[in-house]
Structures are given as C-alpha cells and as structure tokens.
Amino acid sequence: MSDAASEATGQAPAPPVDAPAVSEVAVPDPPTTPPLPAPAPPQTRPSLATRIGGMRPATALAVGAVAGAALVALAWVGTTIDFADDPDTFTTTGGIFLMDPEGFTDDGGSCTGDDGYDDLDVGTEVTISDASGTVVAADSLTTGEVVGTSCLFKFTVHGIPAGSKLYRVEVSHRGDLTKTEAELRKGDIAFTLGG
C-alpha cells in the first residue's frame, strides 16, 4: 500500500521494512535485598575478679568493705534469729559456784572441777524440767572462771516454754533447784557446792 493510499484510507503508514518492529527499552534489574548482618558474638560478662581488678584501688577497697560488712550483718542477724525466743518461750541465766578450793584446778584464771567435782567443766549439761518432770530445755556450762576462792561456771538456757507452774533447774547430777516462771525469767539462778 502506498503512502498516498494510506492517507486516503486514514491508516498510518507502514513502517519501513528494515526498522525494528518493537522498540527495545532497557529494563532495570529487580532490586536485591541487602544481606542480613552477621549475628553479634554472644556477650560474656567479665568475672567479678576481673571487674574488681580493673577498678582503682580506692574503689575496689570500698566495694570490698561494703561486701564484707553485708556478710557480717547477715551472719549477725542469723545468729540473733537462732537465739531469739518466740513469744511462748523465755530465757534464763545462772551459775554454779564451786566453793571448795580443793575441788577445782586453777588454770591461770579459768578453772575446772577436780577431786570429786570432775563433772563440772565447760560443756556440762544444764536441764530445765517442767512441773511434770519433762525436760523442756537444755544447754551447757561455759568455761569456769576463778572468782575469789571459788570456781564459777555460768549458763544461759534459751527456749524454755512458758506456762508451767514450777520448773526444776539441774546441773549435771548435782541436785536441782525449784523455781517459778517469774524467778526463771529474772535469771541469775545460783547453785553453790562445797561451801
């Protein structure tokens, strides 16, 4: 079809034979996703020794002092709790005087029972019994101390249940003293031997 015929019919002229049929347009490459970052190595916390070693000496000393004080406070509180009486119990104190100068050995200020009083020494049992004769609390004598011409062994008994009409206090097999609860609560229960 000639150009004139094309104009007469209203059609667009045909493209030349050697022209490309489709125009080529450069197509951009599809976007690529960026690579994921490599995972960070696991964090390891330096040891306490390393952290303290890296401190200035004054700071390390302060940290050590605070930690030491905290441990002492915890130990003291634990000891206090162990010996504290609950509301239904109480504590008594006392001692036994060994009056016979021949009945103990003086070890330069401390003393131990001797010549028939060998059972009197640090660790000798002290028992508290209620009105029915049941042992309800016990402890032991402390180290003997020379007082004048006597040897004194002290004791403290914790956790005595309240409410009995009478109590019996006994040191070793040396007989007992009968006391009321009020007398026991007051403390200073005194035994004398060999006088």
Solvent accessible surface area in square Angstrom, and as a share of the most:
residue,aa,sasa,rsa
1,M,168,0.75
2,S,68,0.44
3,D,98,0.51
4,A,74,0.57
5,A,40,0.31
6,S,7,0.04
7,E,143,0.64
8,A,89,0.69
9,T,88,0.51
10,G,68,0.65
11,Q,109,0.49
12,A,87,0.67
13,P,89,0.56
14,A,89,0.69
15,P,101,0.63
16,P,93,0.58
17,V,155,0.89
18,D,132,0.69
19,A,41,0.32
20,P,114,0.72
21,A,106,0.82
22,V,114,0.65
23,S,90,0.58
24,E,171,0.77
25,V,119,0.68
26,A,98,0.76
27,V,127,0.73
28,P,114,0.72
29,D,127,0.66
30,P,109,0.69
31,P,132,0.83
32,T,125,0.73
33,T,124,0.72
34,P,111,0.70
35,P,126,0.79
36,L,164,0.82
37,P,117,0.74
38,A,91,0.71
39,P,128,0.81
40,A,90,0.70
41,P,108,0.68
42,P,120,0.76
43,Q,179,0.79
44,T,119,0.69
45,R,186,0.68
46,P,69,0.44
47,S,66,0.42
48,L,110,0.55
49,A,80,0.62
50,T,85,0.50
51,R,90,0.33
52,I,55,0.28
53,G,64,0.61
54,G,70,0.68
55,M,66,0.30
56,R,186,0.68
57,P,117,0.74
58,A,79,0.61
59,T,56,0.33
60,A,25,0.20
61,L,135,0.67
62,A,55,0.43
63,V,57,0.32
64,G,42,0.41
65,A,62,0.48
66,V,107,0.62
67,A,53,0.41
68,G,31,0.30
69,A,64,0.50
70,A,51,0.40
71,L,123,0.61
72,V,105,0.61
73,A,51,0.40
74,L,125,0.62
75,A,66,0.51
76,W,168,0.59
77,V,67,0.38
78,G,31,0.30
79,T,69,0.40
80,T,64,0.37
81,I,119,0.60
82,D,115,0.60
83,F,118,0.49
84,A,66,0.51
85,D,51,0.27
86,D,79,0.41
87,P,134,0.84
88,D,107,0.55
89,T,26,0.15
90,F,8,0.03
91,T,40,0.23
92,T,2,0.01
93,T,53,0.31
94,G,12,0.12
95,G,6,0.05
96,I,0,0.00
97,F,59,0.25
98,L,0,0.00
99,M,75,0.33
100,D,40,0.21
101,P,82,0.52
102,E,131,0.59
103,G,1,0.01
104,F,24,0.10
105,T,57,0.33
106,D,80,0.42
107,D,84,0.43
108,G,77,0.74
109,G,45,0.44
110,S,40,0.26
111,C,1,0.01
112,T,43,0.25
113,G,10,0.10
114,D,50,0.26
115,D,106,0.55
116,G,58,0.56
117,Y,36,0.14
118,D,98,0.51
119,D,41,0.21
120,L,0,0.00
121,D,50,0.26
122,V,88,0.50
123,G,48,0.46
124,T,19,0.11
125,E,99,0.44
126,V,0,0.00
127,T,24,0.14
128,I,0,0.00
129,S,6,0.04
130,D,31,0.16
131,A,70,0.55
132,S,94,0.60
133,G,39,0.38
134,T,77,0.45
135,V,85,0.49
136,V,43,0.25
137,A,13,0.10
138,A,50,0.39
139,D,57,0.30
140,S,40,0.26
141,L,3,0.02
142,T,71,0.41
143,T,75,0.44
144,G,1,0.01
145,E,70,0.32
146,V,48,0.27
147,V,66,0.38
148,G,71,0.69
149,T,100,0.58
150,S,9,0.06
151,C,0,0.00
152,L,18,0.09
153,F,0,0.00
154,K,95,0.40
155,F,3,0.01
156,T,51,0.30
157,V,0,0.00
158,H,62,0.28
159,G,31,0.30
160,I,0,0.00
161,P,55,0.34
162,A,41,0.32
163,G,69,0.66
164,S,25,0.16
165,K,178,0.75
166,L,81,0.40
167,Y,1,0.01
168,R,97,0.35
169,V,0,0.00
170,E,48,0.22
171,V,0,0.00
172,S,37,0.24
173,H,131,0.59
174,R,61,0.22
175,G,38,0.37
176,D,54,0.28
177,L,57,0.28
178,T,76,0.44
179,K,48,0.21
180,T,54,0.32
181,E,39,0.17
182,A,74,0.57
183,E,79,0.35
184,L,0,0.00
185,R,118,0.43
186,K,170,0.72
187,G,9,0.09
188,D,119,0.62
189,I,7,0.04
190,A,61,0.47
191,F,14,0.06
192,T,89,0.52
193,L,32,0.16
194,G,41,0.40
195,G,101,0.97
